[in-house]
Amino acid sequence: MLAFALSFDEVIVTTFTAGQQSTLPIWIFSQLVRPRDRPVTNVVATIVILITFLPIFFAQKISAELSDTEGGSK
């Protein structure tokens, strides 16, 4: 829930500090307000979720393997 709340804060901060540049959070937010390319927005959101999820998944797998290895030797 904290990550969800902070993601909204980042859009607001980016909106005020980006100036004329179009960053990814600003682009996604503008697509939510005025949807023009909804399938493209869905694909980008899915890619962002996967980029976030994959390192967490692999870190959890490595951590689980290490804990199994340490637990088996005791």
C-alpha positions as CSV (number, residue, x, y, z in Angstrom):
1,M,0.0,0.0,0.0
2,L,2.9,2.3,0.7
3,A,4.4,1.8,-2.8
4,F,1.0,2.5,-4.3
5,A,0.6,5.8,-2.4
6,L,4.2,6.8,-3.2
7,S,3.7,6.1,-6.9
8,F,0.9,8.8,-7.0
9,D,3.3,11.2,-5.2
10,E,6.0,10.6,-7.8
11,V,3.6,11.6,-10.6
12,I,2.8,14.9,-8.8
13,V,6.5,15.6,-8.1
14,T,7.4,14.7,-11.7
15,T,4.7,16.9,-13.1
16,F,6.1,20.0,-11.2
17,T,9.7,19.3,-11.9
18,A,9.8,18.0,-15.4
19,G,9.1,21.2,-17.2
20,Q,8.5,20.6,-20.9
21,Q,9.9,17.1,-20.9
22,S,7.5,14.1,-21.2
23,T,8.6,11.5,-18.8
24,L,7.1,8.0,-18.4
25,P,4.9,8.9,-15.3
26,I,3.6,12.0,-17.0
27,W,2.9,10.1,-20.3
28,I,1.0,7.3,-18.4
29,F,-0.9,9.9,-16.4
30,S,-1.9,11.8,-19.5
31,Q,-3.1,8.6,-21.1
32,L,-5.3,7.9,-18.1
33,V,-6.8,11.3,-18.2
34,R,-7.3,11.4,-22.0
35,P,-7.1,7.9,-23.3
36,R,-6.0,7.8,-27.0
37,D,-3.9,4.7,-27.2
38,R,-5.2,2.5,-24.4
39,P,-3.6,-0.8,-25.7
40,V,-0.2,0.9,-25.8
41,T,-0.7,2.2,-22.3
42,N,-1.6,-1.3,-21.1
43,V,1.5,-2.8,-22.7
44,V,3.8,-0.1,-21.2
45,A,2.2,-0.7,-17.8
46,T,2.7,-4.4,-18.1
47,I,6.3,-4.0,-19.0
48,V,6.9,-1.7,-16.1
49,I,5.3,-4.3,-13.8
50,L,7.4,-7.1,-15.2
51,I,10.6,-5.0,-14.9
52,T,9.7,-4.4,-11.3
53,F,8.6,-8.0,-10.5
54,L,11.4,-10.0,-12.1
55,P,14.3,-8.8,-9.9
56,I,12.2,-9.3,-6.8
57,F,11.2,-12.8,-7.9
58,F,14.8,-13.8,-8.6
59,A,16.0,-12.3,-5.3
60,Q,13.4,-14.3,-3.4
61,K,14.4,-17.5,-5.2
62,I,18.1,-16.9,-4.4
63,S,17.2,-16.1,-0.8
64,A,15.1,-19.3,-0.5
65,E,17.9,-21.4,-2.0
66,L,20.4,-20.0,0.4
67,S,18.1,-20.5,3.4
68,D,17.5,-24.1,2.3
69,T,21.2,-24.7,2.0
70,E,22.0,-23.3,5.4
71,G,19.1,-25.2,7.0
72,G,20.2,-28.5,5.6
73,S,23.7,-28.3,6.9
74,K,22.6,-27.8,10.5
